[in-house]
Amino acid sequence: MKKLTAALGLLAILSLSPNAEAAKGPELTYTVNLNDRADDRFKVLLEVKGLKAENSVYQFASTAPGTYQTMDIGRFVHEFKAYDKKGRELEVKQLSTNQWQLSKPEKVRKITYQISETWDTPVNENKIYGMCGTSLEQDHALINGQGVFGYVQGLQAQPMRIKLEHPQEWLVGTALPKDAKGYYAANSYDHIVDSPILLGNLTKAETNYEGTTIDIYTYSKTGKIKSDDLLQNMTTMLGAAHKFVVDFPVDRYTFLYHFEDVSWGAWEHSYSSEYVMKEQELTPAYAQQLTDIAAHEFFHIITPLNIHSEVIERFNFVKPTPSQHLWLYEGTTEWASDMMQLRGGMMDLTAYLKDQREKLTIDEQMDKNYSLQKLALTSYTPEGQQQYGNIYMRGAVVATLLDIRLLELSDGKRGLREVINELSKEYGPNKAFPENEFFDIFTAKTYPEIGAFFNSYVKNTAPLPLVEYYSKVGIDYVASEKNGEKTKALGYTFAVPDGKLRLVKVVENARQFGLQEGDALVALNGTAVTLQNANQSW
């Protein structure tokens, strides 16, 4: 199948515009000591003054936008302490996994703690996705904001500064801007989480495309892959994306690539995207795979940067609160990443239709009781996680059908691309749509028939009208039929809940070889297994 890694192009967190005027309130300055990398722990100092009684709880994230997983970052925290202006230690009390109570917040001037990197720290459950976690090594570090920083309750929206102490020769890649004093400036805690940081022995490439500065920072374990090579392979995709969205809504965009021993996936953000991929020779096929994934992540500058629900804009880091519009954020984005490549000449029609067929093959293995809406609303649960990967499969196919229906109703003048671009201009980074009204808003902007489409194929689980809709654009769709003949099988089916092929429905004979539900399928007979080849005969 397509995009093992793009199956984890996760939903971006929305922050205030980088040019927003700083709010008045307590001063918050973080320092992270990356010169001391002992024990795989980040050493963090928060200098603060101006706290009040209502700021008595320090909060670490229970989850992060777009991950759809329980993180409980407090599990990784050690030696949490608070001090007054004279350096005297103040009493603190751990209230829960992710919360510490400050006994005298008005007197606090410094908070210190150490926090373990997530990649090399074993946990019994809720292992954090690699591209959403943290890594601290001798030649580089990866920081995803929620994995290193917390915030004082009541001050989630307060501007914050970050100082990174690191070896002089290290490069720093991030979308965070620097202030006049050399600190990285964030408008809020949300902005920090929205801005991953990759630093170390990196290569960098930069270009200006149609008024948008594109930066690429790359860590490659043995130097096989360099930023210049990635940029060269990405130029055509950027052109196709620009034609598709008409105008990039950002002045600067940063790609962060980490190439080492494993492919975990990609995580999109408002002004950047981050990729954790296996280091290998940059063959034309691998370069195309990386560009294909980047196309998905880059399109998130439209959804959800410019089109997003109030649930996403005011993210709840204490208790996970899902949005029902995952079909828009991920399903539509996956559709757009393929469609803009098709229209841009990067993919021919045969390849596009093959991709559609592969998406439908995975959809057939998923629970038919899960609508796209139910999938979104249960995505934080273990059961929902088993179905999560289908948002990139069924979700993208439903977006394809929605596009066809819109084109039919408008006599070919206004498809999903045009409606998405209109919504992007109507909303924006600082204007969210109402979570419970968006289906009606979309329908009112288009046609009454679209409301019926949403009811059938997003809110409910009606069989997709594949034959009828594909025929509208001159494509014959013939469903496969069971003829009763038996074929060889491996004794399991698989799902992609976390970007890895994980076994489900393992038969008893396969269990005798040690296979269990939830195991990750990595290789078969020495051949790496990906979504591209998972359904091939072995």
N, C-alpha and C positions, 0 to 999 in steps of 0.2 A: 504494500500500500504506500501511500504518499505521506511524507512528512512525519516521521517519528518524532522529530523535535518540534515541528510546528504544532503538533497536537498539544503542546504546552505553551503555545503563545498565549500567555495569560493576560487578562483584563487589566488595563493601566489604572493607576490611581490618579485622581484629578487633584491638582493643587492650584493655588492662586497663580496668576500671571507673574513671571519673574520680575516684572516692573511695578508690581503692586506696591503701594506706599506702606512702609513698615508701621505696624500697629504699636501704640505705646503700651508699656507694661514692663514686667521684669526682664532683665538682661540675661540671656542664656547663651553661654559659650562652651562648646564641647572641644576637648582635645583628645585625640587618639594617638597613643604612643606606639608607632609601628617600628620603631628602632628596637624595642624590646619585644621579640616575637617568641619568647620562651613559653613552653607549656601550651602552645596552640591557643593562647588567650589574647584577646584585645584588651588593652589597659585604657580605661576611659575615665576622663575627668570632666565634670560639669561644673563650671563656675556660674554662680547665680546670686542675684540679690533682688529683693523686692517681693519675695514670696509672702503670701497671706495665709490665714488660717485655713481657707478653703483649698489651698494648694498643698495639702498634707499627704497626698498619695503619689508615689512615683510609679508609673505604669509602663510595663513592657508589653509588646504586642501579642495578642492571642492568635492573630492571623494577619494577613496582609491582602490588600485588594488584588483580585485576579488569581490568587493561588488556590482558592477554594479548598483549603486544607487547614486543619488545626495545627498551629505552630507552637504556641506556648513557649515563647522565647525566654521567659523567666527560668525555664529548666536549665539554661546554659549560664546563668548568672552566679558569680562567686564574690564574696567579700564586699558586699554592698555596704557602704559607710557614708555618713554625713558629718560635716564639720562646721563650726562657727567661724567668725572672722579671725579669731585668735588661734585657730587650728585645733580647738578642743573638739573631741568626738562627741556627737550628739546621738541620743538613742534612736534606733530605727527598729521596726518590727515587720517581719514578712507576714502579710495578711493572707496571701494566696500564692499560687504558682507565679503569677505575673505582677503582683503588687507589693510594694514596700511602703510602710507608713512612716512619715517623718514626725517625730515627737514635737519638735518646735520649728515649724517651717519658717517662721519669721526670722529666726536666727541662722538659718542655713546659708552658707556661702559657697560650700563645695560639696559635691557628691562624687564619690569614686566607686568604681566597681570593675571587676574583670568579667569578661564574657567569652566563653569558649566558642571557637569556630564550629560551625555545624557539620562541615564535611567529614571531619575526622573524629567527631564526638559520637560514640554509640548511644543510641536511645532505644528503649524497648518498644515504643509505638510512636506513631505520628512522625516518622522520619521526614525531615524537610527536603523538598525538592532541591536538587543541586543548584540549579540556576536561580533559586530563590534564597539560597543560603549564604554562608560566609566561608572564606578560606584564608589561611594565614601561613605562608611559606617563606623560605629564605629569599626567594627571588621575586615574589609578588604577593599581592593580597587582593581578595575580592570582598567588597563590602556591599551588602544589601541593607538599606537603612534600618529596617525593623530588626535585623539580626545583630546590630551593634548598639543602636540608640533606643532610649525610651523617652518618655516625656512626663512632666509634672501635670497631674490632672488639673483641668481648668486652663491649661496653657497649650493645648494641642495646636491652636491656630496662631500661637505667638512666633514671631520671627526668631531664628536661631542661627548661630555661627558655628563653623566647624574648622578646627585647626588639625591638620594631619602632619605629625612628625614622622618622617620617613628618610631612608637613605637618600643622599643628595642626587645620586644618579638615576633614581626611579622617575618614570613618567607617571602622570596622573590623568586618567580618563574619566570624565563625568560631565553631565549636563549642568551641574551646579555652577553658577557664576562665582567669580571671586570678587571680594570687595577691595577697597583701596588699601587695606592693611594685609591683604593676602589670605584672608579667611574665606572659606566657602560659605556662601550666604544662602539660606533657605527661608522662604516666607512662612513656613509652618512645619510641624512634624510630618504632615502629609507630603510636603514637598521633599523632605529628606528621604522618605520611603519611596518616593517617585523617582529618585535619582541615584541609581547604583553607581559605585565607584570601583574602578579597576585600576590598580597601580602596581608598578614594579618594572621589570625589564621588558618594556613594551616597544612595539613599533607604532608609528603614527602616520596616517595619511589624511590629507584635507583637500577639499575642493569646494567650489561654490557652484551650486546648480540652481539656475533660475531664481537667484536671489536668496537661496537657503544654503548656509554653510554646512557641509557634511564632514564630520570628523569620524575617523575609524581608528580605534586603539586595539592592539592585538597582543595578547600573551600567547606565545607558542613555545611549548616546553623545550623543544630542540631546535627551534628556529625555522621549521619547515614552511610555515605560513606567515606571510608578512602583510601588513596593512595595504601597501601599494597594490599587491596582487588582488586582494579582496575588492578594493575600490575599482580596479580595472574591470573586474567581472560584474560589478554592480551598476555600472553606468547605464546599461540598457534598461535595467529594471527601474532606475530612477526616472528615466524618460517615459517609460510606460506608466509609472505611477503619476507623474505630473500631468500627462494627458488625461488620465482617468479622473483625477480629483480637480483638475483645472488649475488650482493654485495650492501650493503647500502652505498650511496655516501656521508654520513655525519658521523662525529666522535661522535657527540652528538645530541640528539633529546629530546625535552621537551614537555610533555603533560600537559596542564593547564585545570583543571576542576573546574567549578563553579556550585554548586548545591544549588538551593534556591527554588523559588516559580513557576518558569516557564521554559518551554523548548523553547529556541530560536534557537539553532542550533550550528553549528561548523564553524570555520574559520581556514583554513590551512595557514601555512607560510613555509618558506624555512627550518627552523630548529626547528619549533615548531608547535603546533596546539592548539586551544583554544575552549572549549566546555561550553556552557551555557545551563544547563539541570535542569529539575525539580528534587528536592530532594525527593526520595522515597526509600522504602526498596530495597536493592540490591539483588533482586530475580535472579535466573538463567536466566529468560527471559529478565529482564532489563539489566543484565550484558552482555548478548549476543547482545542486541540492542546497547549498548554503544561500545562494541568491533567492531560491524559491522560498526558503524559510524567512529570509529578510523581507521579502515582498509582503508576507503576511504580517509580520511585526510592524513594518513601516506604515502599513495602512491604518494601524491603530491611532495615527495622528488624527484620523477622522472619527472613528469609534474606538474608544470612548472619550478622546480628548475634547472633541467638539460636540459630540452627541452622547449624553450620559444622563443617568437618573440621579435624582437627589440622594439616593441611597449610596451611590458611588462617590458623589462629591463630598458628602459629610460621612466619611467612613468611620465605622465603629470598631476601634482596635481592641475594645474590651470584650465584646461579644459579637461573633460573626453574624452578619445580617446580609443574606443573599438578595440579589436583584433578579426579578423574573425575566429580565431582558438580556440574558446571556445569548439568546438567539441572534440579537443585534450585535453585541460586542464581539462575539467569536464566530458564530455561524456566518453572518454577513461579511465579516472580515476575511474569513477563509474563502468565501465565494469571490470576493473582490480581488484577493491576491491571485487567484487563478484567472479570473476574467480579464484583469488588466494585462496579464501576460499574454493571454489569447489575443486580445485586441491590439497589443503592442508588438505582435509578431514573435514573441519569445516562446510561444507554445502553439503547435498546430492543432486543428480541430480533432484529429485522431487522438492525440495525446490528452486533450481536454476531456474527451468522451471516455477514454480509458480511466482517467482519474475519477470521473463521475461513477463509473461502474465499480471501481474499487471502494469508493465511499459507500455505495449501496451494499456491497458485500459485507462490510463491517457492520452497517446498520442492521442487516439481517440477523446478526449474532447478538444484538442487544435486546433487552427486555422491552417487549412491545407495549407494556403498560406505562412506560415512561414517555410522556410528552416532552417537548422541548422546555415548556414552562415548568413541569414537574422536575425535570433534570436540573434546571437552574435553582429552584427553591429547595432542593434536597442535596445540593452539591457538597455541602459540608458534612453530610452524614456518610457513614461507611457504605450504605446501600447506594446512595447517589454517586459516590466516587466510582463505583463499579461501572456506572453508565456515563461518566463525565466525558470520556473521549468521543462519544457520539455527537457532541456539539460541533465537532469539526467535520463530521461525516453527514449525518442526517441534517444537521443545522445548515451546512453549506448547500446541500441538495434542496432543502426547503427554500433557501434564498434564491437558488436558481429558478425554481418554480414561481416564486414571487416576482422575480424579474420578468419572466415570460408573461405572467398574468398582467402585470402593469403595462408592458409593451402592447399586449393585445387590446387592453381597454383604452389605450391612448393612441391607437393606430400607429404604433411604432415610434412615437415621439418622446415618450417619457417612461423609461424603465427604472429599475432600482437604483442605478448609478445616479440618475438625475434627481431622484427624490432624496437620496442620501446627501448629495451636494447641497440641495436646498435646505435640508435640516441642519447641515453643518453651518450654514450662514445664519440661520434663524436662532440657533443656540450658540454654544461656544464654550471655551474653558471655564468661564465664570457664570454661565447660565445653564442650569440643569432643567431637564424636563420632569414633570411629576411622575413618580414611579407607577402609580395606579391608573394614569390617564393616557399613557403613551399609545396604546393600541388605538384608542379613539382619536388621538391627535393624528396619527399616521393615516387612519382611515379617512378622516375629514379632509386631509391634505390630498388624498388620492380619489378613491371611488368606494361606494358602499360595499361593493363585492369584496373588497379587500378585508373588511371586517369579518366576513364569512370565511375567507381564507385563513385568517388568524385563528378563528374559533376551531377550525377543522384540523389545521396542521401545526400550529404552535401551542395552543392551549389544550388541544385534545390529540388523539392518536389515530385519526382517520387514515386509512391507507392512502399513500401518496398517489396522485393521479398521473403517474409517470407516462403511460402510453398516450393519454390525452394531451398532456402539456408538451411533451417532446414533439409530438406530431404537429403542433402549432408552428414550430420553427423548422419543419421539414426533416425531423430526425425520427427514425423508426426505433422504438424501444420494444424489445422482446424479452419478457421475463423468463428466467430459467425455470424449468419444471423438474420435479422429482419423478424419476421413472422407475423407481423401485430397485435399481441396480446398486450394489454396494461397491464402494471404492475404499481404498486404503486410507486410514486416518491415523493421526498421531495420538489420539486418545484424550484430546482436550480442545477447547476453544479458547479464544483469548479476547481481552479487552485492553484499552489503553487509558486507564484512569489517571496515570501520573506521567505520561510520556514514555513509559516503558510498556512493552507487550507483557501483560500479566495473565497467567493461566486462570481460566475459570472452567467449571464443569469437567474436572479431571475424572476420567473413568477409572474403575478399580484396577484394571490391568496396568494402567500408567502409574497409579499410586505405588505399585510394587517396586517401581524403579526410583521411588523417593520424590516424585512430583506431587506438589500440593497446590491448592487454590492460593493465588496471590504470588506464587513464584514468578520472577521475571524471566522471560525467554530471551536469552542473550545470544546463543549460537546453537546450531544443529550440525553435527558431524564436522565441526570446525569452521563452519560458515556462519558469519555474523547474520543475525536475523533482524530485519527492519520492516517497517510498514511497506516498503517497496517490494519485498520478496516473500512476505509472510504467507501469502496464499498460493505460492508456487508449489508445484509437486516436488517432493523430496525423494 
